[in-house]
Amino acid sequence: MPVDRPSPWWSRDIHVDRRPFLLARNAILSALRGRFEAWGFTEVDAAALQVSPGNEAHLHAFATEAIGPDGARRPLYLHTSPEFAAKKLLAAGEERIFAVAKVWRNRERGPLHHPEFTMLEWYRADAPYETLMADCKEILALAAETAGTRRLTWRGQEADPFAEPQRITVVEAFEIFAGIDLLAHLDDREGLAAAAGQVGVRVADDDVWADVFSRVLVQKIEPHLGIGRPVILSDYPTSEAALARPKPDDPRVAERFELYACGVELANAFGELTDPAEQRRRFEAEMDEKARVYGERYPIDEDFLAALAQMPPASGAALGFDRLVMLAAGAGRIEQVIWTPLA
């Protein structure tokens, strides 16, 4: 008996519905390239194959291998972000760079996730990370203007892309939306788990502190962010900002922010950590956690750590370009804004 399957994306009736979103994608990408060039940025092209895909515990990569002329094999990975390559270019002397990069992440598929997607990343040497907040505001407005809309939309939620983003710290968000004093539980897994349980967040016995933090963030906080106007959620606990430097006035939190609109995370930005010894320690801790949970670990890119020692102070941001197009064009699923999505 034949099995009913959805029509493929290349069916003419499907494509005619998707085409306006895809043309909006092209227009927004062209406009963003023009804006970054006007800001004095140089576009760079990061190689997709890397010795390490990144060292975050819950980030999953696609693995492959290189086979030399002598038949020798060595593992390689499709990058999950152009970040390591971009920072090496900062160490080489570049000062303002951006990349429009295809990236790959495994174990991710849904309305907002696709295994292969496009990341817009940009880096400013010798610039405070607050500068990136102004960049994000400009990018939202430019995307909406290019798409011919006054509102960002997703699943019935709206945000004004021309409004000044609301800035709220993670500590404030935990208090406002979950009634939890996060700073009181920074090194207290049991206390945070108890507080989470009191507001209806289920916690597993083997959840570590970071897991409990993420559960509260996803269930109680993120749905409220970027409703009406964009939100910049800033000052993450340092333990939740593996590549960011601690804030000078309060090292318990780091120079990390995320940009939200319509309850959707659009961008993740850092005041970049440039201490190779501290970066190694954080990577090793992340890989220990990955090994505990998933039974695997990724290698550390020693070349990246060597470059980090030469890198100037900098700030950098990564923005999910496909998601930006979705909200500006009014698409409901990420496949609608990708020219040739995975079947």
C-alpha positions in Angstrom: 0.0 0.0 0.0 1.6 3.4 -1.0 2.6 5.7 1.8 1.3 9.3 1.6 4.3 11.7 1.8 4.5 15.5 1.8 5.2 17.0 -1.6 8.9 17.7 -2.1 10.2 21.2 -1.9 10.9 21.2 -5.7 7.2 20.5 -6.6 6.0 23.5 -8.5 3.0 24.1 -6.2 5.3 24.1 -3.2 7.9 26.2 -4.8 5.5 28.9 -6.0 4.5 29.4 -2.3 8.0 29.5 -1.1 9.5 31.7 -3.8 8.5 35.1 -2.2 10.3 34.1 1.0 13.4 33.0 -1.0 13.4 36.3 -2.9 13.2 38.2 0.4 16.1 36.1 1.6 18.2 37.2 -1.4 17.2 40.9 -1.0 18.0 40.9 2.8 21.4 39.2 2.3 22.3 41.8 -0.4 21.2 44.6 1.9 23.2 43.3 4.8 26.3 42.9 2.7 26.0 46.5 1.6 25.5 47.7 5.1 28.6 45.9 6.5 30.7 47.2 3.6 29.4 50.7 4.4 30.5 50.2 8.0 34.0 49.4 6.8 33.9 45.6 7.2 35.7 43.1 5.1 33.8 39.9 4.1 35.8 36.7 4.8 35.2 33.1 3.8 35.8 30.6 6.6 36.7 27.0 5.6 33.9 24.5 6.5 36.3 21.7 7.4 37.9 22.1 10.8 40.0 20.0 13.2 37.4 20.9 15.9 33.8 21.8 15.4 33.7 23.7 18.7 33.7 22.6 22.3 30.3 23.1 23.7 28.8 20.2 25.6 25.4 20.1 23.9 26.6 21.1 20.4 26.7 18.2 18.0 28.7 18.1 14.8 28.9 16.2 11.5 32.1 14.2 11.4 34.2 13.1 8.4 37.8 12.3 7.7 40.6 13.5 5.4 42.5 10.8 3.6 46.1 11.7 2.5 47.9 10.6 -0.6 49.6 7.9 1.5 46.2 6.6 2.8 46.7 8.1 6.2 43.4 9.2 7.8 42.6 12.0 10.2 39.3 13.1 11.6 37.7 16.4 10.5 34.4 18.1 11.2 32.0 20.4 9.4 32.1 23.6 11.5 29.2 24.6 13.7 30.3 28.2 13.4 33.0 30.2 11.6 34.1 31.6 15.0 37.5 29.9 15.3 38.5 30.8 11.8 37.3 34.4 12.3 39.3 34.8 15.5 42.4 33.5 13.8 41.9 36.3 11.2 41.7 38.8 14.0 45.0 37.5 15.3 46.4 37.9 11.8 45.6 41.6 11.8 42.0 42.0 10.5 40.0 44.5 12.4 36.4 44.4 11.2 35.3 41.3 9.5 32.0 39.5 8.7 31.1 36.1 7.3 28.0 34.7 5.7 28.7 31.0 6.4 27.0 27.7 5.9 27.2 25.8 9.1 26.1 22.4 10.2 24.7 21.1 13.5 23.5 17.6 14.2 20.6 16.5 16.4 18.7 19.7 15.4 15.5 19.7 13.3 12.3 21.6 13.8 10.5 24.8 12.9 13.5 26.9 13.8 16.3 24.4 13.3 17.8 22.8 10.2 20.9 20.6 10.0 22.5 23.0 7.5 21.8 26.7 7.9 23.4 30.1 7.4 25.1 32.1 10.1 26.0 35.8 9.8 28.9 36.5 12.1 30.8 39.7 12.5 33.7 40.8 14.7 35.0 44.2 15.8 38.6 44.5 17.2 39.0 47.0 20.0 35.3 47.6 20.4 33.1 47.1 23.5 30.4 44.5 23.1 27.7 47.1 23.6 28.6 48.2 20.1 27.2 44.9 18.8 23.8 45.8 20.5 23.6 48.9 18.2 24.6 46.7 15.2 21.7 44.3 16.0 19.2 47.1 16.2 20.4 48.3 12.7 20.2 44.8 11.3 16.6 44.2 12.4 15.5 47.5 10.9 17.3 46.9 7.7 15.9 43.4 7.3 12.3 44.6 7.8 12.7 47.6 5.6 14.1 45.4 2.8 11.3 42.9 3.2 8.8 45.7 3.1 7.3 45.2 6.5 6.9 47.2 9.7 6.5 44.1 11.9 8.5 41.0 12.6 6.2 38.0 13.1 6.3 34.4 14.1 3.4 32.1 15.2 1.1 34.9 16.2 3.7 37.0 18.0 4.9 40.4 16.7 7.8 42.7 17.4 8.6 46.2 16.1 12.0 46.0 14.3 12.3 49.8 14.4 11.9 50.1 18.2 14.8 50.5 20.6 15.4 47.0 22.0 14.6 46.5 25.6 17.8 45.5 27.6 17.3 43.1 30.5 19.9 41.1 32.3 19.6 37.3 32.9 19.4 37.9 36.6 16.5 40.3 36.1 14.8 37.9 33.7 14.9 35.1 36.2 13.4 37.3 38.9 10.7 38.8 36.7 9.5 35.7 34.8 10.4 32.9 37.1 10.6 34.5 40.6 14.1 33.0 41.1 17.0 34.8 42.7 19.7 33.5 40.3 22.7 35.0 42.0 21.7 33.3 45.3 22.0 29.9 43.5 25.1 30.5 41.2 27.0 27.6 42.8 24.1 25.7 44.3 22.6 23.1 42.0 20.2 21.8 44.6 19.0 25.2 45.5 18.4 26.2 41.9 16.6 22.8 41.2 14.4 23.4 44.2 13.5 26.9 43.0 12.8 25.6 39.5 10.6 22.9 40.9 8.5 25.5 42.8 7.6 27.2 39.5 6.7 24.0 37.7 10.0 23.2 35.9 10.7 19.5 36.0 14.3 18.7 36.8 16.0 15.3 36.2 18.1 13.7 38.8 21.2 13.8 36.6 20.7 17.4 35.6 23.7 19.5 36.4 23.4 23.2 37.3 23.7 24.3 33.6 20.8 21.9 32.7 18.6 23.4 35.3 19.5 26.9 34.2 18.6 26.0 30.6 15.3 24.5 31.5 14.2 27.6 33.4 15.4 29.8 30.6 13.6 27.9 27.8 10.4 27.2 29.7 9.8 30.3 31.8 11.8 33.2 30.2 12.3 32.8 26.4 8.6 32.8 25.5 8.2 36.3 27.0 11.2 37.8 25.2 10.9 40.1 22.2 7.1 40.4 22.3 6.2 43.9 21.0 9.7 45.0 20.6 13.1 43.2 20.5 14.9 42.2 23.7 18.6 42.1 24.4 19.2 39.5 27.2 22.6 40.3 28.7 25.1 39.4 31.4 24.9 35.6 31.4 26.5 33.7 34.3 30.1 33.2 33.4 29.7 29.5 33.5 27.1 29.9 30.6 29.4 31.9 28.4 32.3 29.7 27.5 33.9 32.0 24.9 33.1 35.4 26.7 35.2 37.4 29.1 33.9 38.1 32.6 32.5 41.6 33.2 35.1 43.8 34.9 32.7 45.1 37.5 31.2 41.6 38.4 33.1 38.5 37.3 30.1 36.3 38.3 28.6 37.3 35.0 30.0 37.6 31.5 29.9 39.9 28.5 27.4 37.8 26.6 24.0 38.8 25.3 21.3 37.2 23.1 18.9 39.1 20.8 15.3 38.0 20.8 12.2 38.9 18.7 8.8 37.2 18.8 10.1 34.8 21.4 12.8 33.6 19.0 16.5 33.8 19.7 18.2 35.5 16.7 21.7 36.3 17.8 24.4 35.5 20.4 27.2 37.9 21.1 30.3 38.1 23.3 33.0 40.4 24.5 35.6 37.8 23.4 37.7 35.9 25.9 41.4 36.2 24.8 43.1 34.2 27.6 44.2 30.9 26.1 44.8 29.2 29.4 41.3 30.0 30.7 39.8 29.1 27.3 41.5 25.7 27.5 40.1 25.1 31.0 36.6 26.0 29.8 36.9 23.8 26.8 38.1 20.8 28.8 35.2 21.3 31.3 32.7 21.4 28.4 34.2 18.2 26.9 34.1 16.4 30.2 30.4 17.2 30.4 29.9 16.0 26.8 31.7 12.8 27.6 29.5 12.3 30.7 26.2 12.9 28.8 26.9 11.6 25.3 29.9 9.4 25.6 32.1 11.4 23.2 34.3 14.5 23.1 35.7 16.7 20.3 39.3 17.6 20.0 40.6 21.1 21.0 41.9 23.2 18.2 45.4 23.9 19.4 46.0 26.3 16.6 43.0 28.3 17.7 44.4 28.6 21.3 47.7 29.7 19.9 46.0 32.4 17.8 43.9 33.5 20.8 47.1 34.6 22.6 47.8 37.0 19.7 44.2 38.2 19.2 43.4 41.8 20.1 40.5 42.7 22.5 37.4 42.2 20.3 33.6 41.7 20.3 31.8 39.3 18.1 28.2 38.2 17.2 26.6 35.3 15.5 23.1 35.8 14.0 20.9 33.0 12.6 20.3 34.5 9.1 17.5 32.1 8.2 15.6 33.0 11.3 15.9 36.7 10.6 14.5 36.1 7.1 11.6 34.1 8.6 10.6 36.8 11.0 10.9 39.6 8.4 9.2 37.7 5.6 6.5 36.1 7.8 7.5 32.4 7.2 6.4 29.8 9.7 9.2 27.2 9.2 12.9 27.5 8.4 12.6 25.2 5.4 10.5 27.9 3.7 13.4 30.3 3.6 16.1 27.8 2.5 16.5 27.4 -1.3 17.2 23.7 -1.2 16.3 22.2 2.3 17.2 18.7 3.3 14.4 16.3 2.4 
